[in-house]
Amino acid sequence: MEGNLVLLADAYKYSHHKLYLPGTQYIYSYLESRGGKFEETVFYGLQYFLKAYLEGPVITREKIDEAESMLLEVFGRNDVFDRSRFDYIVQAHGGRLPVRITAVPEGTVVPVRQVLMTIENTDPACYWLTNFLETLLMQVWYPCTVATLSREIRKVVKHYYEQTASQAAFAGIDLVLNDFGFRGASSVESAGLGGSAHLVSFAGSDTLAASSFAKRYYHAQRAPGLSIPATEHSIVTLLGEKGEPEIFRHVLNAFPTGVVACVSDSYNIFRACEQYWGGILKEQVMSRDGTLVIRPDSGDPVQTLLKVFDILFRQFGHTVNEKGYRVLPPQVRVIQGDGVSHSSIREIYAALQQAGISAENLALGMGGALLQRVNRDTQEFALKCSHAVVNGQSIDVQKMPVELDAQGRLGTSFKQSKAGRLKLVKEHGAYKTIGEQEAPALPNELETVFENGVVVQEHRFEEIRERAGVK
């Protein structure tokens, strides 16, 4: 089933070849973010689905046989699944999908409620295929949402760097937010897809699957996710509480140069900072050609960080940058990887600013909140039919539900869809969705990326990063 496209749809869709009006020839549908948490969306991830699932002769008789057996069990009747529909694709198209998909270039940042992608069948006998593929293609919501979230966090980081950090520190922004989410992702595929979406805006990552995805499906020239040597609690607790200073010393000896991170809250983060790192090990830390990154991993992030920095400034000293904020010596930094989310990051940096602490002192690690705590409704993604051809007649299609709000008032739902064949244009620098035949002088920002089983347009990871960059 995993590699069988014939089975990668919601079960009810196998009845649609009968339920579409007789004479239906073409179905045209579009994808949009209807709103949600953020006002704009980064489009990313479609190329993976095209190359992994749709490219080439993806329908075979063996796969149809498997699907026929499965769906007979699922429905308990033999008048729902019609294998002849798929056999036709094998016979007429060599197993390649007769559909055309257009999309904005990946990495493009588009305001919500605008068309991002369209799909239509190119063979009138396969009118049912367009929305059969919705189940799989809708999953592009996930990398789009992670890429959007990561980019929104970069906006927050950039804001506080502009407020508090030295100009030299801006070179390190790419490594401020690190992906710690591999173990918390729902699957290896999620980790690779979501992790690579994070790498559109940042470079810090311990999710190796993310770099693999970027190289395999987006032709990344080199691994875009970067990491450093770092401990975990199984290392630091090996000699018990009394042995913690010995473990810390061993960490410094193991990596005498470069950046190394050490989780330091196994027993008492404040004692670790004051008596160990800033006490008996201070000379060794300060003599290193590199940076020790101290990691708290429990407690309230804001209160914990304020106290940790207070101790470290007292023990290691500090300078004051050109914006008037305190900065630790380059041999010492802090990374917060617990309780980190889009909302808490803003709270953390605001508290540091109020305390006169530069944002350049702190890196961040984000796990479940980055790769897992999102869903299709975070950005309200939907794929809807907007045009059809029935018995040779073009029909603009639209849903426009009325709904009751919590006060019992009747109004038009936000789920109202668009009608007609669509294009995305740029007018006075702003994206706008219009009808395909409107404003012929304005070029369509949607490009054909897939046609009749062939990926006809690919984007490299470096191009995507450039497109999505926070200005």
DRENDO-653619 format. One line per 3 residues: number of its first residue (from 1); their letters; for each residue x, y, z of C-alpha. Coordinates in pm, 1 decimal. Layout:
<sites>
NUM) A) X:Y:Z  ... $
</sites>
This chain:
<sites>
1) MEG) 0.0:0.0:0.0  281.1:242.0:85.8  394.2:268.4:-275.7 $
4) NLV) 54.6:210.3:-435.9  -97.2:537.6:-554.5  -421.3:358.5:-638.1 $
7) LLA) -476.3:322.6:-263.0  -361.0:669.7:-155.2  -699.0:839.0:-140.3 $
10) DAY) -988.8:872.8:101.7  -1208.3:566.2:57.8  -1520.6:762.1:-35.4 $
13) KYS) -1347.7:903.0:-345.3  -1363.4:565.6:-520.4  -1736.5:621.7:-567.8 $
16) HHK) -1696.2:958.6:-740.1  -1667.3:824.1:-1094.4  -2038.0:739.3:-1055.2 $
19) LYL) -2138.7:1043.8:-852.3  -2011.4:1314.5:-1087.5  -2285.8:1421.3:-1326.7 $
22) PGT) -2291.9:1212.1:-1648.0  -2111.4:1402.8:-1921.8  -1847.9:1548.6:-1687.3 $
25) QYI) -1525.0:1590.2:-1883.2  -1291.2:1815.1:-1687.6  -1252.2:1908.6:-1321.6 $
28) YSY) -1027.9:2201.0:-1225.1  -940.4:2257.0:-859.3  -716.3:2495.7:-668.1 $
31) LES) -530.9:2508.4:-336.0  -527.2:2804.0:-99.5  -457.8:2896.6:261.0 $
34) RGG) -791.4:3043.6:368.8  -646.7:3227.9:668.3  -518.3:3095.7:997.4 $
37) KFE) -250.6:3196.6:1243.1  -29.7:3392.6:1004.7  -118.2:3642.2:732.7 $
40) ETV) 110.7:3494.0:468.9  221.1:3146.3:370.2  546.8:3002.2:238.6 $
43) FYG) 472.0:2757.8:-42.9  700.9:2456.1:-5.3  691.9:2078.0:-39.7 $
46) LQY) 496.8:2010.1:-359.4  807.3:1901.8:-550.9  860.4:1620.0:-301.6 $
49) FLK) 509.6:1482.4:-355.5  543.3:1508.4:-733.0  875.7:1326.2:-743.3 $
52) AYL) 803.5:1071.4:-471.7  446.8:976.6:-566.7  329.1:1109.3:-904.1 $
55) EGP) 622.0:1110.9:-1146.5  644.3:839.8:-1411.7  430.8:527.0:-1467.4 $
58) VIT) 279.7:513.4:-1118.7  -27.9:307.2:-1211.0  33.6:-61.6:-1288.9 $
61) REK) -192.5:-363.4:-1321.4  -28.9:-516.8:-1012.5  -120.0:-208.6:-809.1 $
64) IDE) -473.7:-213.1:-945.6  -503.7:-581.6:-849.0  -394.4:-501.8:-494.5 $
67) AES) -638.3:-210.3:-472.5  -927.2:-415.9:-609.2  -879.0:-680.5:-340.4 $
70) MLL) -848.5:-421.7:-62.5  -1145.2:-208.3:-168.4  -1374.9:-506.3:-204.2 $
73) EVF) -1306.9:-573.3:165.1  -1342.7:-205.5:258.4  -1681.4:-153.6:92.6 $
76) GRN) -1819.6:-506.0:111.7  -1965.8:-462.3:-237.6  -1830.7:-474.0:-591.7 $
79) DVF) -2008.1:-175.2:-747.7  -1792.9:102.3:-595.0  -1435.7:50.4:-714.3 $
82) DRS) -1417.7:41.0:-1094.0  -1076.9:-92.7:-1191.9  -1144.6:-8.9:-1557.4 $
85) RFD) -1085.2:357.9:-1470.3  -728.7:278.4:-1367.4  -678.0:14.7:-1637.9 $
88) YIV) -754.6:291.6:-1886.2  -464.1:500.4:-1751.7  -231.6:202.8:-1800.7 $
91) QAH) -358.7:136.2:-2153.6  -392.3:493.7:-2278.4  -114.0:666.3:-2086.9 $
94) GGR) 133.7:393.8:-1995.0  44.2:433.2:-1626.7  128.5:805.2:-1624.5 $
97) LPV) -123.9:1045.0:-1475.2  -310.6:1262.7:-1728.7  -318.2:1574.1:-1512.0 $
100) RIT) -165.8:1920.0:-1522.3  -51.8:2092.8:-1203.3  49.1:2457.3:-1178.4 $
103) AVP) 192.9:2625.7:-869.7  378.0:2930.5:-747.0  755.8:2875.5:-737.9 $
106) EGT) 848.1:2703.7:-412.6  970.3:2941.7:-147.0  730.8:3212.7:-264.3 $
109) VVP) 566.9:3400.1:23.1  200.7:3464.4:-60.1  -68.7:3634.1:150.3 $
112) VRQ) -347.9:3404.3:266.5  -665.0:3363.7:61.2  -472.6:3349.2:-267.4 $
115) VLM) -439.6:3060.2:-512.4  -118.2:2862.1:-460.1  -169.1:2561.2:-686.8 $
118) TIE) -414.6:2427.5:-945.0  -478.2:2078.2:-1078.5  -688.1:1959.5:-1372.3 $
121) NTD) -724.1:1643.5:-1577.1  -596.2:1651.9:-1937.2  -796.4:1350.3:-2059.0 $
124) PAC) -1176.4:1389.2:-2040.8  -1210.9:1020.0:-1955.2  -1024.8:1092.3:-1629.2 $
127) YWL) -1246.5:1369.9:-1491.3  -1256.2:1179.3:-1159.6  -876.1:1188.0:-1122.9 $
130) TNF) -836.4:1556.8:-1035.3  -995.1:1538.5:-692.2  -894.6:1175.9:-640.8 $
133) LET) -543.6:1321.7:-598.9  -666.2:1573.7:-338.8  -597.6:1339.1:-46.8 $
136) LLM) -228.4:1311.9:-126.7  -164.3:1661.4:-261.2  -345.9:1827.7:28.3 $
139) QVW) -66.4:1702.5:250.3  143.3:1986.5:112.3  -23.7:2183.8:393.8 $
142) YPC) 233.5:2032.0:630.8  562.1:2153.0:479.5  397.2:2484.3:387.6 $
145) TVA) 288.1:2534.8:748.3  624.9:2438.6:901.1  807.0:2663.2:652.5 $
148) TLS) 566.1:2944.7:738.9  607.6:2896.2:1113.8  985.8:2886.2:1089.9 $
151) REI) 989.1:3202.3:879.3  760.5:3382.6:1124.5  1001.1:3293.5:1405.7 $
154) RKV) 1286.7:3432.3:1199.7  1094.7:3760.5:1184.6  1081.2:3763.9:1565.5 $
157) VKH) 1451.7:3681.0:1596.0  1543.3:3949.0:1341.1  1334.9:4207.1:1526.4 $
160) YYE) 1515.2:4149.4:1856.1  1853.7:4132.5:1686.8  1782.4:4470.1:1530.4 $
163) QTA) 1688.1:4602.5:1873.7  1966.8:4453.8:2086.2  2240.4:4268.5:1894.7 $
166) SQA) 2569.2:4393.0:1755.1  2602.4:4414.6:1378.1  2862.1:4139.1:1376.1 $
169) AFA) 2617.9:3898.9:1540.6  2377.8:3910.9:1244.8  2600.2:3662.7:1060.4 $
172) GID) 2484.5:3397.9:1306.3  2106.5:3438.2:1271.3  2083.4:3130.7:1047.1 $
175) LVL) 2184.4:2917.9:1345.4  1961.1:3075.3:1610.9  1665.6:2835.0:1578.2 $
178) NDF) 1765.2:2468.9:1576.9  1536.5:2179.5:1484.5  1524.9:1927.7:1772.2 $
181) GFR) 1209.8:1761.7:1641.1  1316.9:1431.6:1478.5  1219.3:1210.0:1773.9 $
184) GAS) 888.9:1388.8:1821.0  778.6:1371.1:1457.5  504.5:1128.7:1359.1 $
187) SVE) 725.6:952.7:1102.8  1058.5:965.2:925.7  875.9:1118.9:628.0 $
190) SAG) 734.2:1393.4:849.2  1076.6:1460.5:995.3  1235.2:1486.5:652.2 $
193) LGG) 961.6:1695.6:496.3  893.7:1920.7:795.2  1260.0:1940.2:886.7 $
196) SAH) 1357.1:2052.4:536.6  1076.8:2311.4:549.6  1242.5:2456.2:861.4 $
199) LVS) 1571.9:2476.7:670.8  1413.4:2717.4:425.2  1459.3:2989.0:691.2 $
202) FAG) 1727.0:2853.4:928.1  2032.2:2628.9:907.5  2047.2:2478.2:1257.0 $
205) SDT) 1915.5:2121.9:1271.6  1971.2:1785.9:1435.5  1714.2:1627.0:1201.6 $
208) LAA) 1940.2:1454.2:951.7  1642.0:1337.6:745.9  1580.6:1703.6:660.9 $
211) SSF) 1912.0:1743.1:479.9  1857.6:1409.1:306.3  1522.3:1532.9:173.8 $
214) AKR) 1669.0:1863.4:58.2  1946.8:1689.1:-131.5  1734.0:1410.8:-279.1 $
217) YYH) 1424.6:1603.4:-383.5  1550.0:1962.7:-410.5  1905.5:1917.9:-543.4 $
220) AQR) 2066.1:2095.3:-246.6  2435.9:2133.2:-327.6  2534.5:2048.1:29.2 $
223) APG) 2356.4:1948.4:347.0  2162.5:2261.7:445.6  2119.2:2151.3:807.9 $
226) LSI) 2418.1:2218.1:1034.8  2486.4:2083.6:1383.5  2747.6:2075.4:1660.7 $
229) PAT) 2875.9:1819.2:1913.9  2642.2:1809.8:2212.6  2569.2:1600.0:2520.1 $
232) EHS) 2246.3:1448.9:2647.9  2147.6:1352.5:3000.1  2270.0:993.8:2959.6 $
235) IVT) 2622.1:1135.3:2927.9  2607.0:1397.8:3200.1  2443.2:1175.0:3463.7 $
238) LLG) 2679.8:879.8:3414.0  2874.5:946.1:3737.4  2582.6:1072.5:3940.8 $
241) EKG) 2541.1:1416.4:4094.3  2884.1:1427.6:4256.5  3049.3:1329.9:3930.9 $
244) EPE) 2890.3:1606.8:3724.6  3198.9:1837.7:3734.9  3416.3:1550.5:3611.0 $
247) IFR) 3179.3:1490.1:3321.0  3181.4:1862.2:3235.7  3562.7:1862.0:3234.2 $
250) HVL) 3562.0:1555.5:3008.2  3330.1:1734.6:2763.6  3574.5:2024.0:2739.9 $
253) NAF) 3866.0:1783.7:2694.6  3682.3:1582.0:2429.0  3629.8:1891.5:2213.9 $
256) PTG) 3903.0:2139.5:2307.7  3822.1:2362.8:2008.9  3510.1:2472.1:1825.5 $
259) VVA) 3152.7:2483.7:1949.0  3027.4:2222.2:2194.5  2696.7:2219.5:2383.0 $
262) CVS) 2634.8:2064.4:2722.8  2301.0:2009.6:2893.7  2352.4:2138.3:3247.7 $
265) DSY) 2024.5:2098.0:3436.8  2061.2:1731.3:3534.3  2073.3:1834.3:3900.4 $
268) NIF) 2099.0:2209.4:3952.1  2147.9:2438.5:3652.2  2234.7:2736.4:3872.3 $
271) RAC) 2505.6:2548.9:4062.7  2637.9:2416.6:3732.9  2670.8:2769.7:3595.7 $
274) EQY) 2815.1:2928.2:3910.3  3033.8:2662.2:4070.7  3133.5:2445.1:3776.3 $
277) WGG) 3134.4:2627.2:3441.6  3194.6:2967.8:3596.8  3396.5:2832.4:3889.4 $
280) ILK) 3634.7:2538.1:3881.1  3619.5:2508.5:3500.2  3621.9:2879.0:3421.0 $
283) EQV) 3987.4:2897.3:3320.0  3951.9:2601.0:3083.5  3635.1:2746.3:2930.2 $
286) MSR) 3794.7:3086.3:2875.2  4113.2:2942.0:2726.3  3925.6:2741.6:2458.9 $
289) DGT) 3943.0:2836.1:2092.8  3570.0:2796.8:2057.4  3239.1:2836.2:2236.8 $
292) LVI) 3077.1:2639.7:2518.2  2698.9:2647.6:2481.2  2526.3:2585.5:2814.7 $
295) RPD) 2179.9:2428.8:2790.1  1908.1:2460.5:3056.1  1639.3:2199.0:2991.6 $
298) SGD) 1369.8:2249.0:3255.9  1180.2:2516.6:3444.7  1007.7:2829.2:3322.0 $
301) PVQ) 1213.9:2948.0:3023.1  1198.9:3319.2:3101.9  1275.0:3295.9:3475.0 $
304) TLL) 1539.1:3028.6:3425.3  1721.6:3219.3:3151.8  1721.3:3546.5:3343.7 $
307) KVF) 1882.9:3379.0:3643.9  2128.3:3179.5:3429.5  2243.2:3494.3:3251.2 $
310) DIL) 2272.1:3682.0:3579.4  2507.1:3411.9:3708.1  2708.4:3388.0:3387.2 $
313) FRQ) 2756.7:3764.8:3362.7  2875.1:3767.5:3721.5  3115.4:3475.5:3674.1 $
316) FGH) 3246.1:3542.8:3322.7  3199.9:3915.1:3288.1  3054.5:4089.7:2984.9 $
319) TVN) 3094.2:4365.4:2732.3  2833.9:4618.0:2623.9  2765.4:4628.8:2250.3 $
322) EKG) 2702.5:4938.2:2039.0  2329.6:4922.0:2119.2  2387.2:4921.7:2493.2 $
325) YRV) 2314.9:4555.4:2570.6  2528.6:4307.8:2763.9  2712.8:4032.7:2578.6 $
328) LPP) 2893.8:3732.8:2728.2  3253.5:3659.8:2624.6  3261.0:3469.3:2291.0 $
331) QVR) 3364.1:3152.5:2475.4  3020.1:3123.3:2642.0  2666.5:3114.4:2505.7 $
334) VIQ) 2330.3:2963.9:2610.7  2077.3:2754.2:2422.6  1716.6:2712.8:2536.5 $
337) GDG) 1554.7:2397.4:2402.0  1269.6:2338.4:2645.3  930.0:2507.5:2628.2 $
340) VSH) 1016.5:2686.6:2304.8  734.1:2790.9:2072.2  643.5:3084.6:1849.0 $
343) SSI) 475.8:3262.7:2140.8  735.9:3182.0:2406.9  1023.5:3297.6:2184.0 $
346) REI) 878.9:3646.3:2174.5  833.4:3641.6:2552.8  1189.9:3520.5:2606.6 $
349) YAA) 1351.5:3785.6:2388.6  1131.5:4061.2:2530.2  1238.2:3964.9:2883.4 $
352) LQQ) 1605.1:3960.9:2784.3  1572.8:4302.5:2623.1  1408.2:4445.1:2933.3 $
355) AGI) 1695.4:4306.4:3141.1  1954.7:4466.6:2911.9  2069.4:4135.1:2765.1 $
358) SAE) 2149.9:4111.2:2394.3  1966.2:3851.2:2187.0  2303.3:3737.6:2050.0 $
361) NLA) 2372.9:3554.1:2377.6  2097.6:3299.4:2313.5  2027.9:3022.3:2065.4 $
364) LGM) 1705.7:2821.2:2058.4  1605.6:2460.1:2003.9  1252.0:2367.3:1902.8 $
367) GGA) 1108.4:2018.2:1871.7  743.0:1920.3:1884.8  619.8:2277.1:1854.1 $
370) LLQ) 807.4:2307.3:1524.4  739.0:1977.5:1347.3  436.7:1834.8:1526.4 $
373) RVN) 218.9:2098.8:1688.7  69.0:2215.8:1359.8  -226.5:2090.7:1158.6 $
376) RDT) -415.2:2167.7:838.4  -620.6:2430.5:1020.1  -315.1:2625.3:1139.3 $
379) QEF) -328.9:2800.5:800.9  -675.9:2675.9:699.1  -560.4:2492.3:385.6 $
382) ALK) -823.7:2371.7:140.1  -836.8:2230.1:-212.1  -1165.5:2302.1:-392.1 $
385) CSH) -1312.9:2262.6:-738.4  -1367.1:2599.8:-909.4  -1433.2:2505.1:-1271.1 $
388) AVV) -1567.9:2213.3:-1471.5  -1661.9:2117.1:-1823.2  -1981.6:1911.1:-1855.2 $
391) NGQ) -2105.1:1801.0:-2197.8  -1878.0:2060.7:-2354.8  -2008.7:2346.5:-2142.7 $
394) SID) -1772.7:2544.2:-1917.7  -1909.8:2595.0:-1567.6  -1767.5:2810.9:-1289.5 $
397) VQK) -1805.5:2617.6:-964.7  -1819.9:2764.3:-613.3  -1929.8:2679.3:-261.2 $
400) MPV) -2072.2:2958.4:-46.3  -2201.1:2818.7:285.9  -2406.7:3022.9:526.7 $
403) ELD) -2343.0:2944.8:890.2  -2448.0:3039.6:1240.6  -2193.0:3194.2:1474.8 $
406) AQG) -2182.8:3138.9:1852.3  -2441.8:3414.6:1898.5  -2680.1:3250.8:1650.4 $
409) RLG) -2622.8:3512.5:1378.7  -2636.3:3397.5:1016.4  -2348.8:3488.8:787.1 $
412) TSF) -2126.9:3369.8:502.3  -1866.6:3114.6:607.7  -1493.0:3174.6:569.4 $
415) KQS) -1504.5:2847.2:376.0  -1648.4:3027.2:73.9  -1445.1:2912.8:-225.3 $
418) KAG) -1330.8:3084.0:-542.3  -1498.6:3037.4:-879.4  -1355.4:2988.3:-1227.8 $
421) RLK) -1013.0:2921.4:-1373.4  -766.5:3124.3:-1173.1  -432.8:3294.5:-1199.7 $
424) LVK) -210.8:3466.9:-947.0  -70.9:3803.7:-1048.3  141.2:4074.6:-893.6 $
427) EHG) -22.4:4415.9:-903.7  168.5:4708.9:-757.4  395.1:4458.8:-579.5 $
430) AYK) 108.5:4269.3:-414.6  -23.1:3923.1:-499.5  -381.6:3899.6:-618.0 $
433) TIG) -596.8:3609.5:-742.8  -800.0:3689.8:-1054.7  -973.6:3503.8:-1334.4 $
436) EQE) -749.9:3336.7:-1590.3  -863.3:3570.3:-1869.9  -843.8:3891.2:-1665.2 $
439) APA) -559.6:4142.5:-1697.2  -377.8:3969.4:-1985.5  -87.7:4211.7:-1950.0 $
442) LPN) -9.0:4074.3:-1603.3  185.0:3746.1:-1615.9  55.0:3445.4:-1424.2 $
445) ELE) 277.2:3368.3:-1126.0  156.1:3006.7:-1137.2  384.8:2790.5:-1350.1 $
448) TVF) 322.6:2442.6:-1485.3  522.1:2201.2:-1269.2  369.3:1865.2:-1366.9 $
451) ENG) 204.5:1746.4:-1685.9  100.1:1397.6:-1790.0  334.3:1212.9:-1556.5 $
454) VVV) 635.9:1439.1:-1602.5  779.4:1692.9:-1356.8  842.3:1978.7:-1598.8 $
457) QEH) 973.9:2241.0:-1356.4  1203.8:2184.6:-1057.7  1345.1:2422.2:-799.7 $
460) RFE) 1674.0:2394.3:-615.4  1683.6:2430.6:-240.9  1915.4:2729.8:-251.6 $
463) EIR) 1672.0:2913.7:-481.7  1384.0:2836.6:-246.6  1574.1:2976.1:52.7 $
466) ERA) 1653.9:3291.7:-139.9  1289.6:3337.8:-238.3  1159.2:3293.7:116.5 $
469) GVK) 1420.0:3513.5:283.8  1305.4:3765.8:543.6  1396.5:4107.9:413.6 $
</sites>
